[in-house]
Amino acid sequence: MRDDQLFGLIAMVALLVWLGRAYVPEPRRRQAEIAALGLVAVGIALALIRSAIWFAG
């Protein structure tokens, strides 16, 4: 899987989790928002790590 495909997959899953929070009961809604933001943070961190490896090599 290419880098752009991997980042797109992570972003898509995060968007689906964020949009799906409307169907989650109230106590779990905040956890869905945090999970979506966490997935975006993981995608950004992965992109930065792969960029650093590419520039170093």
C-alpha positions in Angstrom: 0.0 0.0 0.0 1.4 3.4 -1.0 1.9 6.2 1.5 -0.9 8.3 0.0 -3.3 5.4 0.1 -2.5 4.6 3.7 -3.0 8.2 4.8 -6.3 8.3 2.8 -7.5 5.1 4.5 -6.7 6.5 8.0 -8.5 9.8 7.2 -11.5 8.0 5.8 -11.9 5.8 8.9 -11.5 8.8 11.1 -14.2 10.6 9.1 -16.6 7.6 9.4 -16.1 7.4 13.1 -16.7 11.2 13.5 -19.8 11.1 11.4 -21.1 7.9 13.1 -21.0 9.6 16.5 -24.5 10.9 15.9 -25.8 7.3 16.2 -23.9 6.5 19.4 -25.6 7.1 22.8 -24.5 10.2 24.6 -22.0 8.7 27.1 -20.0 7.2 24.2 -20.3 10.1 21.8 -17.2 11.9 23.3 -15.2 8.7 23.0 -16.0 8.5 19.3 -14.9 12.1 18.8 -11.6 11.4 20.7 -11.1 8.2 18.6 -11.6 10.2 15.3 -9.1 12.8 16.4 -6.7 10.1 17.5 -6.9 8.4 14.1 -6.1 11.7 12.4 -3.2 12.3 14.7 -1.9 8.8 13.9 -2.1 9.5 10.2 -0.2 12.7 10.5 2.5 11.1 12.7 2.8 8.3 10.2 3.2 10.8 7.3 5.8 12.7 9.2 7.8 9.6 10.1 7.7 8.3 6.5 8.7 11.8 5.2 11.7 11.9 7.6 12.8 8.4 6.5 12.5 9.4 2.8 14.4 12.7 3.3 17.1 10.8 5.3 17.6 8.1 2.7 
